[in-house]
């Protein structure tokens, strides 16, 4: 038994050492601006911007291949922050900011087609074939992809209610402070 334990220990230490050396030798430096921009995005990985996830959108922003107004869950605030960080101007006149939202399913209209589950990137929708679905509102990031795909219009987008946990006091305008 001691021989078995000893041989497994030697194998584990050897393979761990090889992985450590490989990690040092194969390390790839990431662009710090891409990491900073990805940190500014909501991280919902919804794909509404046309990119697979927030990291790819941040890379496209860093290399000036994408406009700053593509992030739907981030809204106007994220677009303004990205424009300020990148030093570009963003045309936000036609940009509607609905605020934070979550999806809600009307169970009387749901037919259990599973289309919404396939679209949900946060696994917030629970249900099975030909059974009523429901949404875990704490998991929903409000991307509205399920709302757009629902054939029976059973899904509606609801505003996140203002509570002590979600309330935010807006800063006063700079010109109002002397």
Order of alpha helices (4+ residues) and beta strands (2+ residues): alpha-alpha-alpha-alpha-beta-alpha-beta-beta-alpha-beta
